[in-house]
Amino acid sequence: MKVKVPPFLVPPSESITFDGWYQQLGDENIALPEELEHWDYQTRLILSAFITLDEAQILSESHLGPGSRLGVLVTASSEATSTESVLKLVDIPSGWNDARALTVEVPGQHFARRLTVTTQVVVTNAEPLDGLAPSKQGAILWSVTQKTYLQGIGAQFPTYAEDFNITRPKLSHAGWFIHIDATDPHALFLSNIKVVLNSGRPEIQKLLSGAKDASTAQIQRMIDVDVSRRIASAGLGMPEVLDSDTDFDDLSVAGGLRASLALLWPDVPVEHLAHEFANDTGAFEARIQQNRGLFN
């Protein structure tokens, strides 16, 4: 086991108290879950937390003089988009020994898949008393990370509900319908894809009502897998997608499909995916099920 040892003194853990981030949902705050069930790039993810610091003890234990200043730095990162953003830097007043409320907003358009929120106590102005003290601005005295999975490729696209008995009688026994129009690679992506849920099915009605149990969770996973399959199939069959680089700012059909492939498999070359899709559909299907955690 490897343990990171900073090259300077750091305060004891009891000088800082932090109980983690909470997601603001209307008037409620809930502990940030390991998975966010409903997410798209327009989501306003607002997080709040309380952190308690004993500023005098931190400075003393770190051999920092009274003129030193501390701050709480909150950053967010995502491996899928190679993005790291500073969400907030809060200055700690001199002599502070109390709880501090923190509120940050995570910009949804910059993050996908696994989101990591890092909270750190840093030195914003260093007055070292000896060679054991941190001497540079930005020195990290304390750090904790919290991760959540931004659940579902399917949740990123427009979703509607309608009774198929009325609107699509030939599909009345289906649970959902996925529409992807890839005929024009330059058209607006989000205007040419939608997921339609069949509100005529009791299982879907239960899902739409907000019920949370094993059966609705499994339906959500099945929809997510199906959407991922359709997205991947459409993208890997389009030359404009295979010949382009990932550009998360490209809002076209080709750009959206290419970005979706990058979000699904950030570490797998698109050429490898295309070859597997064309030559081993069984392996490709298994890849999708594993990626989307169908049986987790």
DOPATOR-21500 format. One record per residue (C-alpha): x, y, z; residue in one letter; residue number from 1. Coordinates in steps of 0.05 Angstrom, whole numbers, plus 5000, padded with zeros to 4 digits. Each point is the difference from the previous one (the first is absolute). Example, Ala and Ser with C-alpha at 12.3 -4.5 7.8 and 13.67 -1.06 7.14 Angstrom:
> x, y, z, code, pos
> 5246, 4910, 5156, a, 1
> 5027, 5069, 4987, s, 2
//
This chain:
> x, y, z, code, pos
> 5000, 5000, 5000, m, 1
> 5028, 5068, 4980, k, 2
> 4990, 5059, 5046, v, 3
> 5011, 5072, 4976, k, 4
> 5043, 5040, 5048, v, 5
> 5001, 5076, 4989, p, 6
> 5068, 5034, 5002, p, 7
> 4978, 5045, 5058, f, 8
> 4961, 4997, 5065, l, 9
> 4924, 4993, 4996, v, 10
> 4948, 5008, 5055, p, 11
> 4969, 4941, 5037, p, 12
> 4934, 4974, 4973, s, 13
> 4961, 5023, 5062, e, 14
> 5013, 5073, 4982, s, 15
> 4953, 4993, 4939, i, 16
> 4930, 4970, 4999, t, 17
> 4964, 4986, 4935, f, 18
> 4939, 4955, 4992, d, 19
> 4997, 4999, 4924, g, 20
> 4960, 5032, 4944, w, 21
> 4924, 5003, 4996, y, 22
> 4959, 5008, 4937, q, 23
> 4948, 5056, 5002, q, 24
> 4933, 4975, 4973, l, 25
> 4949, 5056, 5009, g, 26
> 4994, 5012, 5075, d, 27
> 5035, 4934, 5017, e, 28
> 5073, 4982, 5008, n, 29
> 5019, 4927, 4990, i, 30
> 5069, 4969, 5007, a, 31
> 5033, 4998, 4932, l, 32
> 4986, 4928, 4976, p, 33
> 5049, 4954, 4965, e, 34
> 4956, 5005, 4938, e, 35
> 4957, 5057, 4974, l, 36
> 4940, 4966, 4967, e, 37
> 4978, 5060, 4957, h, 38
> 5053, 5040, 4966, w, 39
> 5011, 5039, 4936, d, 40
> 5047, 5054, 4979, y, 41
> 4950, 5054, 5019, q, 42
> 4994, 4976, 5072, t, 43
> 5013, 5052, 5055, r, 44
> 5035, 4958, 5051, l, 45
> 5003, 5042, 5063, i, 46
> 5039, 4973, 5059, l, 47
> 5005, 5025, 5071, s, 48
> 5043, 4981, 5060, a, 49
> 5026, 5024, 5066, f, 50
> 5074, 5000, 5019, i, 51
> 5026, 5017, 5069, t, 52
> 5071, 5026, 5008, l, 53
> 5042, 5019, 5060, d, 54
> 5043, 5052, 4964, e, 55
> 5047, 5012, 5059, a, 56
> 5014, 4926, 5010, q, 57
> 5011, 4989, 4925, i, 58
> 5051, 5057, 4997, l, 59
> 5035, 4977, 5063, s, 60
> 5005, 4927, 4981, e, 61
> 5025, 5020, 4930, s, 62
> 5052, 5048, 5028, h, 63
> 4968, 5059, 4965, l, 64
> 5002, 5070, 5027, g, 65
> 4939, 5043, 5018, p, 66
> 5005, 5037, 4935, g, 67
> 4986, 4937, 4961, s, 68
> 4932, 4992, 4968, r, 69
> 4960, 4938, 4983, l, 70
> 4946, 4984, 4950, g, 71
> 4952, 4943, 4982, v, 72
> 5007, 4980, 4927, l, 73
> 4947, 4958, 4965, v, 74
> 5014, 4970, 4932, t, 75
> 4963, 4952, 4954, a, 76
> 5030, 4953, 4949, s, 77
> 4976, 4948, 4950, s, 78
> 5044, 4948, 4966, e, 79
> 4951, 4993, 4942, a, 80
> 5008, 5073, 4979, t, 81
> 5070, 5012, 5028, s, 82
> 4970, 5061, 5034, t, 83
> 5021, 5030, 5067, e, 84
> 4965, 5062, 5025, s, 85
> 5008, 5044, 5062, v, 86
> 4930, 5005, 5029, l, 87
> 5017, 5045, 5059, k, 88
> 5056, 5029, 5042, l, 89
> 4977, 5025, 5068, v, 90
> 5047, 5043, 5042, d, 91
> 5003, 4982, 5074, i, 92
> 5000, 5061, 5045, p, 93
> 5055, 5009, 5052, s, 94
> 4983, 4965, 5066, g, 95
> 4944, 4959, 4970, w, 96
> 4977, 4941, 5043, n, 97
> 4931, 4982, 4976, d, 98
> 4959, 4967, 4946, a, 99
> 5001, 5029, 4930, r, 100
> 4943, 4988, 4951, a, 101
> 5021, 4983, 4929, l, 102
> 4956, 5001, 4938, t, 103
> 5025, 4983, 4930, v, 104
> 4968, 4987, 4932, e, 105
> 5029, 4948, 4954, v, 106
> 4993, 5021, 4926, p, 107
> 4967, 4940, 4968, g, 108
> 5024, 5014, 4929, q, 109
> 5072, 4987, 5021, h, 110
> 4993, 4933, 5035, f, 111
> 4979, 4928, 4985, a, 112
> 5006, 4930, 5028, r, 113
> 5039, 5002, 5066, r, 114
> 5001, 5068, 5035, l, 115
> 5052, 5012, 5054, t, 116
> 4990, 5059, 5048, v, 117
> 5063, 5017, 5039, t, 118
> 4999, 5044, 5063, t, 119
> 5066, 5027, 5026, q, 120
> 5026, 5046, 5053, v, 121
> 5057, 5039, 4967, v, 122
> 5049, 5055, 5019, v, 123
> 4982, 5065, 4964, t, 124
> 5055, 5040, 5033, n, 125
> 5059, 4966, 5033, a, 126
> 5041, 5027, 5058, e, 127
> 5044, 4940, 5017, p, 128
> 5033, 5000, 5069, l, 129
> 5052, 4948, 4981, d, 130
> 5022, 4952, 4946, g, 131
> 4946, 4949, 5019, l, 132
> 4942, 5047, 4983, a, 133
> 4967, 5005, 4932, p, 134
> 5030, 5059, 4964, s, 135
> 4961, 5007, 4936, k, 136
> 4931, 5027, 4983, q, 137
> 4953, 4943, 4983, g, 138
> 5034, 4949, 5046, a, 139
> 4948, 4947, 5018, i, 140
> 4992, 4988, 5075, l, 141
> 4940, 4954, 4997, w, 142
> 4960, 4967, 4944, s, 143
> 4940, 4955, 4990, v, 144
> 4966, 4975, 4937, t, 145
> 4929, 4978, 4986, q, 146
> 4977, 4964, 4937, k, 147
> 4934, 4990, 4966, t, 148
> 4981, 4966, 4936, y, 149
> 4960, 5043, 4952, l, 150
> 4952, 4945, 4983, q, 151
> 4978, 4983, 4930, g, 152
> 5015, 5020, 4929, i, 153
> 4925, 4996, 4989, g, 154
> 4987, 5055, 5051, a, 155
> 5038, 5049, 4957, q, 156
> 4947, 5001, 4945, f, 157
> 4929, 5028, 4995, p, 158
> 4951, 4951, 5032, t, 159
> 4925, 5001, 4992, y, 160
> 4942, 4957, 5024, a, 161
> 4938, 4981, 4961, e, 162
> 4949, 4944, 4998, d, 163
> 5019, 4955, 4943, f, 164
> 4929, 4971, 4998, n, 165
> 4981, 5068, 4971, i, 166
> 5062, 5025, 4964, t, 167
> 5034, 4935, 4978, r, 168
> 4949, 4944, 5003, p, 169
> 5046, 4951, 4963, k, 170
> 5051, 5010, 5056, l, 171
> 4950, 4999, 5058, s, 172
> 5036, 4943, 5036, h, 173
> 5068, 5034, 4996, a, 174
> 5029, 5037, 5060, g, 175
> 5034, 5056, 4961, w, 176
> 5019, 5024, 4931, f, 177
> 5067, 5032, 4980, i, 178
> 5002, 5047, 4940, h, 179
> 5066, 5019, 4968, i, 180
> 5001, 5036, 4934, d, 181
> 5071, 4997, 4974, a, 182
> 4984, 5016, 4927, t, 183
> 5031, 5069, 5005, d, 184
> 5066, 4998, 5039, p, 185
> 5001, 5076, 5004, h, 186
> 4930, 5008, 5031, a, 187
> 4991, 5018, 5073, l, 188
> 5013, 4938, 5042, f, 189
> 4949, 5011, 5056, l, 190
> 4945, 5016, 4949, s, 191
> 5010, 4933, 4966, n, 192
> 5000, 4951, 5059, i, 193
> 4948, 4986, 5052, k, 194
> 4979, 4945, 5048, v, 195
> 4925, 4989, 5006, v, 196
> 4973, 4960, 5059, l, 197
> 4935, 4961, 4994, n, 198
> 4956, 5027, 5056, s, 199
> 4949, 4947, 4981, g, 200
> 5043, 4947, 5033, r, 201
> 4991, 4992, 5076, p, 202
> 5074, 4989, 5009, e, 203
> 5016, 5066, 4966, i, 204
> 4944, 5036, 5038, q, 205
> 5034, 4977, 5064, k, 206
> 5067, 5026, 4975, l, 207
> 4970, 5067, 4980, l, 208
> 4967, 5007, 5069, s, 209
> 5068, 5002, 5031, g, 210
> 4998, 4932, 5033, a, 211
> 5068, 4973, 5021, k, 212
> 5007, 4926, 5008, d, 213
> 5037, 4942, 4967, a, 214
> 4952, 4994, 4942, s, 215
> 5002, 5074, 4980, t, 216
> 5075, 5002, 5008, a, 217
> 5006, 4941, 4953, q, 218
> 4954, 5033, 4949, i, 219
> 5044, 5063, 5003, q, 220
> 5062, 4959, 4987, r, 221
> 4966, 4964, 4941, m, 222
> 4980, 5067, 4969, i, 223
> 5070, 5026, 5011, d, 224
> 5030, 4938, 4966, v, 225
> 4951, 5005, 4942, d, 226
> 5014, 5074, 4988, v, 227
> 5075, 4988, 5005, s, 228
> 4994, 4943, 4950, r, 229
> 4961, 5043, 4950, r, 230
> 5047, 5059, 5008, i, 231
> 5062, 4957, 4990, a, 232
> 4969, 4964, 4941, s, 233
> 4981, 5065, 4966, a, 234
> 5068, 5032, 5013, g, 235
> 5043, 4940, 4979, l, 236
> 4961, 4995, 4935, g, 237
> 5012, 5073, 4979, m, 238
> 5064, 5018, 4963, p, 239
> 4996, 5073, 5024, e, 240
> 5004, 4974, 5072, v, 241
> 5058, 4951, 4988, l, 242
> 5040, 5053, 4963, d, 243
> 4993, 5054, 5053, s, 244
> 5032, 5016, 5067, d, 245
> 4961, 5009, 5064, t, 246
> 4974, 5070, 5008, d, 247
> 4951, 5010, 5057, f, 248
> 4981, 5069, 4973, d, 249
> 4977, 4970, 4933, d, 250
> 4924, 4999, 5004, l, 251
> 4989, 4965, 4934, s, 252
> 4974, 4928, 4993, v, 253
> 5070, 4976, 4981, a, 254
> 5032, 5039, 5056, g, 255
> 4949, 4975, 5051, g, 256
> 5009, 4928, 4980, l, 257
> 5076, 5006, 5002, r, 258
> 4997, 5033, 5069, a, 259
> 4953, 4945, 5024, s, 260
> 5050, 4946, 4979, l, 261
> 5055, 5037, 5037, a, 262
> 4957, 5003, 5062, l, 263
> 4983, 4926, 4997, l, 264
> 5071, 4977, 4986, w, 265
> 5050, 5056, 5013, p, 266
> 5059, 4953, 4998, d, 267
> 4982, 4958, 4939, v, 268
> 5018, 5025, 4930, p, 269
> 4940, 5010, 4956, v, 270
> 5033, 4957, 4946, e, 271
> 5002, 4941, 5048, h, 272
> 4926, 5010, 5017, l, 273
> 4981, 5004, 4926, a, 274
> 5039, 4935, 4985, h, 275
> 4967, 4963, 5057, e, 276
> 4931, 5027, 4982, f, 277
> 5008, 4976, 4928, a, 278
> 5032, 4932, 5015, n, 279
> 4978, 4976, 5068, d, 280
> 4931, 5025, 5019, t, 281
> 4997, 4953, 5060, g, 282
> 5062, 5029, 5031, a, 283
> 4976, 5070, 4985, f, 284
> 4934, 4987, 5034, e, 285
> 5036, 4972, 5061, a, 286
> 5044, 5062, 5001, r, 287
> 4938, 5045, 5004, i, 288
> 4967, 4959, 5055, q, 289
> 5064, 5002, 5042, q, 290
> 5012, 5074, 4987, n, 291
> 4930, 5019, 5022, r, 292
> 4998, 4954, 5060, g, 293
> 4938, 4963, 4978, l, 294
> 5003, 4949, 5056, f, 295
> 5031, 5042, 5055, n, 296
//
